[in-house]
C-alpha cells in the first residue's frame, strides 16, 4: 500500500532537465566523453529539489540527476503565489536576485532560473541573474536564494517582536 502511494506521488512531480553538457576527461589513451545533466524536480506547491548527474550516456545521466533531485527535495516558504521577501542567492560567480511580485505578474525570469521557480510553484516573481551565466551555478544560486527564504513569523520570534512590527510597511496596512 505504501509503495503504491509513493509511486503515485512520484508521478505527480514536475521534472525538468535544465542543462545537458558534454564533458571530457583526458587519459593516457585519449579523451573519454561523459554527459553532465542538471535537473530540477518540484511538486508545484512549495517543494523543490536539484540534482546533478554524470554518465557516459545522456539517458543514464538524466536518470541519475532526477533521482538525486527527488532525494534533495525540500520545502520553501510561499506567500500565496509569490515569495515572502526579496533575496539574493549566490554560487561561485553567479548571483540571482529574486523579488516578490503582485498576483498576475507571472514568472519574470530567464535562463536557468525560470524552471526552478516554476517547479517550486512560484507563479508571480521578478528575478535578475547577475554575474556568471553558467547554468549550473545559476541554478545553484537560485536554490541558495530559495533555501534562505524565511517566514515573517520566524523572524519576529527570533527578534522578540510582534509580527506586525517585522512585516514590510506595504503589508501592515492590509492586516
N, C-alpha and C positions, 0 to 999 in steps of 0.2 A: 504493500500500500504506500509506504513512504517513498519507495523508488519511483512509483508511478507519478506521485505528486512532484518529486524533484525533476522528473523528465518533463512534465508539463511546464514547470517554472522555467526550465532551460529553453523551451520552445518560445516562450513569450519575450525573451530578451532580445534587445536590438543590438546586433553585431555589425560593426563597421570596420573595414580594413582601410586604414588611413594612408599607409605608405608601404611600397614594396621596393626594396633596393638590392641590387646585386653587389655583393662584397667578395673580395678575393683574398686569399692567403698565398703568399709566395713560399714555396717549399723547394727542396732540392731538385725535384723532377719538373718544376714549372709552377704554374698557378692552379689553385683549386678554387672553384667558384661556389658560393653559398648565397642564399637569399635571406634578407632580414625583413621581417614584416612587423609593422606596428598596427595593433588592433585595439579597438575600444568596444566594451560591452556595457550596456545600460538597460535599465527597465523603464525608462522614460518617466520615472516617478521619484527621482532623487537618489538613485543608486547607480554608480558608475565604476568601472574598473579598466585599467590599462594593462596591456600585455605586449611583450616584445618576444618574437620567436625567430630562431635561425635554423635553417636546414638546407640540405642540398637541393631539394625541390620546393617549389612555391606552395603546393597544397599542404605539405608537411609543415612548412613554416607558418602558414595560416592557422593550421590546427593547433600548433604549439602556442601561438600568440593569443588565440581566442580562449584556450584553456587557462592560460596564465591570467588573462583579463578577468575571467569568471572567478578565479581564486582571489584576485586582488580587489574585488568589488567592495565598496564601502559607501555609506550614506553621506549625502551633502545636505546642508540646510537650504530649503527653498522657501521663499515667501510668496505664495500664490504661484505665479508663472515666472517669477524672476528670482534674483538672489537677494539676500538681506542687505548687503552693503558693497561698496566699491573695494576692489582688492587688486594687488599686483603680484603675480607669481613669477618665479624665475627658475631657470635651469641652464647652467652653462652661460652662453652668451645671449640666450633668448629670454625676453621678458614679455609677459602678457598682462595687459590691463583689462579688467572686466568690470563693467558698471551695470547696476540695475537700470531697468527701463520701464516705462509705463505700459500697461496692458495694450496689446495690439501693435507694438513696435516690431516684434519679430526678433529673430536672431541676426544681429548685425555683426557678423564675424566672417573672417576669411581663412583660407588655407586649412591648416590642421586644427584650428580652434573650433570651428563650426561643428564637425561631427562629434567632438567630445561633449559640447554643450547640449546638442540635440539628443544624444544618447542618455545624458543625465536627466533630461526632461525640462530643461530651461527653455522657455518659449520667448521671453522678452528680455533681451540683454544687448548691451553695446560692448564691443571689445576692440582692442587695438594691439597688434603684435609689434613689439619693439625689439630692436637688436637683431640677432640672428634669425634667419628664416628656415633653418634646418628643421624638417618636420618632426623628428624625434624629440629635439629639445623644446620645440613649441608645444607639443602635446604634453610633455612632462611639466613644462611651466604652467600650462592650463590646469593640469591635475594638482599642481602645487597650490595654485590660487584657490581651487575648489576645496582642497583639504584644509586650508586656513580660514575658510568662511566660518563665522560664528553667529549664534542666535543672540538677540538683544538681551534676553533673559540671562544667558550665561555671563555676559559682560557686566550686567547690572549686579548680579550676585557676587562676582569677583571684586567689584569696586565697592560693594556695600551700599549701593544707592538704589532708589526706586527706578523701575523700568522706564517711567515717563521722562526721567531726567537724562537717561542714557540715549533714548530714542532721538533720531535726527529731527530737526525742527519741522520739516515738512510733514512728518508723520504725527507729531504731537497734536496738531490742530484737528486731525481726523478722529483721534481717540478721546 
